[in-house]
Amino acid sequence: MLEEGLDWNWGVTVYPDDVGRFMDERCAALASGRPMKTEARVRAADGEYRWLLIRNVPVRDELGKIGTLLILSRQHRPDKVLVTVRDSGPGIDPQSLEKIFEAFSTTKPQGMGTGLTNGRSIVERHGGSLWAEPNQGPGATFQFTLLGTSRGAHAGTKGNCVCRG
């Protein structure tokens, strides 16, 4: 997953002079399992770089493996933003893809089955769509669209965040 994050415009999002140090610190935190705290200049929606305090705590699952969560946002169409959330969890059975959005349907022992139903409803009320698909390999990918800004301030820009733990 880290390699995918490197392919998704880190050089545009993080100030070029900070990318190497940022990725070195991030890889060290992931390898050791220790929390990371660093500062880097990150491009804001207006195109200007601003200093950002970045904290990351790698979290291990019941088998001791550090999980992966990748979040990517980008302009989808002139009027929409696409947000992608990809994880390395147990994944979703392809036969259950639509069922997971039904009220009171859950795959978790303590789940209530309302989270994805409510999430989809909220996204749709804001002019968007929410869907899911299994990953090739572990985990699942959830994507949703929302109406973009009327000012067009984000047109042609990408915002990316790769998070683990």
Wavefront OBJ file of the C-alpha trace (Angstrom):
o trace
v 0.000 0.000 0.000
v 2.834 2.416 0.752
v 4.034 2.117 -2.831
v 0.554 3.027 -4.065
v 0.656 6.111 -1.875
v 3.953 7.100 -3.447
v 2.362 6.843 -6.893
v -0.542 9.106 -5.952
v 1.038 12.540 -6.132
v 2.946 12.758 -2.837
v 5.380 15.001 -4.683
v 2.553 17.456 -5.366
v 0.829 17.241 -1.976
v 3.898 17.360 0.288
v 6.481 20.083 -0.379
v 9.248 18.507 -2.514
v 12.018 19.227 0.035
v 9.975 17.445 2.746
v 8.929 14.274 0.868
v 12.086 12.214 1.505
v 12.260 12.977 5.227
v 8.503 12.510 5.639
v 8.516 9.105 3.934
v 11.636 7.976 5.863
v 9.986 8.863 9.186
v 6.762 7.198 8.109
v 8.482 3.976 7.059
v 10.466 3.895 10.326
v 7.257 4.286 12.353
v 5.545 1.510 10.420
v 8.547 -0.822 10.760
v 8.884 -0.228 14.507
v 5.194 0.075 15.333
v 5.968 3.290 17.242
v 3.955 6.495 16.888
v 5.128 9.079 14.388
v 5.055 12.824 14.954
v 6.516 15.123 12.330
v 5.925 18.370 10.497
v 5.779 18.828 6.754
v 4.646 21.505 4.352
v 1.446 20.292 2.676
v -0.371 21.905 -0.230
v -3.766 23.297 0.795
v -6.836 23.550 -1.447
v -5.800 27.072 -2.498
v -2.480 25.725 -3.828
v -0.355 27.288 -1.082
v 1.896 25.167 1.159
v 1.264 25.274 4.903
v 3.088 23.616 7.783
v 1.111 20.696 9.123
v 1.730 18.634 12.263
v 1.266 14.997 11.279
v 0.706 12.274 13.857
v 0.292 8.607 13.058
v -0.025 5.666 15.428
v 0.344 2.262 13.748
v -2.356 -0.078 15.057
v -1.969 -3.843 15.009
v -4.806 -6.295 14.477
v -5.373 -9.433 16.550
v -2.642 -11.233 14.570
v -0.098 -8.459 15.184
v -0.240 -7.155 11.606
v -0.270 -3.380 11.037
v -3.423 -2.498 9.126
v -3.570 -0.152 6.174
v -6.034 2.608 5.437
v -5.648 4.661 2.278
v -7.765 7.759 1.692
v -7.669 9.553 -1.651
v -9.745 12.487 -2.824
v -9.761 14.040 -6.265
v -11.869 16.015 -8.683
v -14.110 13.435 -10.385
v -16.007 15.644 -12.808
v -16.224 19.403 -12.998
v -19.045 19.288 -10.432
v -18.091 16.281 -8.258
v -15.387 15.149 -5.863
v -14.537 11.433 -5.526
v -13.318 10.084 -2.186
v -11.785 6.601 -2.053
v -11.245 4.750 1.235
v -9.318 1.484 0.918
v -8.347 -0.820 3.769
v -6.491 -4.094 4.282
v -9.099 -5.696 6.525
v -10.990 -8.964 6.023
v -12.732 -7.665 2.905
v -16.264 -8.153 1.600
v -17.768 -11.211 -0.017
v -18.674 -10.108 -3.587
v -22.100 -11.744 -3.130
v -22.784 -9.379 -0.186
v -21.883 -6.057 -1.811
v -25.393 -4.623 -2.003
v -26.582 -6.356 1.162
v -24.063 -4.452 3.314
v -25.983 -1.244 2.576
v -29.319 -2.700 3.747
v -30.637 -1.608 7.146
v -29.688 -3.931 10.012
v -27.413 -6.064 7.839
v -24.055 -6.574 9.529
v -20.966 -8.742 9.224
v -19.684 -7.831 12.695
v -20.560 -9.831 15.835
v -21.476 -6.652 17.730
v -22.616 -4.625 14.704
v -26.000 -2.938 14.452
v -26.109 -2.737 10.656
v -26.880 0.960 10.468
v -23.544 2.600 9.617
v -23.381 2.003 5.868
v -27.133 2.481 5.460
v -26.941 5.870 7.166
v -23.727 6.794 5.337
v -25.246 6.060 1.935
v -28.399 7.988 2.832
v -26.395 11.065 3.895
v -24.220 10.983 0.771
v -27.259 10.615 -1.497
v -29.030 13.534 0.234
v -26.010 15.649 -0.715
v -26.205 14.704 -4.398
v -23.648 11.890 -4.309
v -23.334 8.119 -4.467
v -21.667 5.548 -2.166
v -20.549 2.098 -3.250
v -18.090 -0.649 -2.301
v -15.995 -3.287 -4.023
v -13.629 -6.017 -2.833
v -9.915 -5.443 -3.323
v -7.726 -7.779 -5.287
v -6.038 -9.089 -2.165
v -7.036 -8.200 1.380
v -9.579 -5.560 2.258
v -12.237 -3.540 0.529
v -12.594 -0.192 -1.200
v -15.435 2.212 -0.491
v -15.958 5.192 -2.758
v -18.345 8.101 -2.685
v -18.967 11.216 -4.723
v -20.211 14.559 -3.505
v -21.034 17.766 -5.287
v -17.935 19.929 -5.569
v -17.492 23.610 -4.851
v -19.361 26.072 -7.024
v -16.295 28.334 -7.115
v -14.200 25.720 -8.932
v -11.338 26.295 -6.503
v -10.400 22.621 -6.519
v -10.641 22.000 -10.247
v -7.604 20.134 -11.465
v -6.116 19.603 -8.013
v -5.656 16.399 -6.111
v -5.622 15.886 -2.381
v -4.125 12.673 -1.071
v -3.662 11.065 2.291
v -2.150 7.681 2.985
v -2.688 6.471 6.523
v -1.754 3.228 8.183
v -2.989 2.145 11.543
l 1 2 3 4 5 6 7 8 9 10 11 12 13 14 15 16 17 18 19 20 21 22 23 24 25 26 27 28 29 30 31 32 33 34 35 36 37 38 39 40 41 42 43 44 45 46 47 48 49 50 51 52 53 54 55 56 57 58 59 60 61 62 63 64 65 66 67 68 69 70 71 72 73 74 75 76 77 78 79 80 81 82 83 84 85 86 87 88 89 90 91 92 93 94 95 96 97 98 99 100 101 102 103 104 105 106 107 108 109 110 111 112 113 114 115 116 117 118 119 120 121 122 123 124 125 126 127 128 129 130 131 132 133 134 135 136 137 138 139 140 141 142 143 144 145 146 147 148 149 150 151 152 153 154 155 156 157 158 159 160 161 162 163 164 165
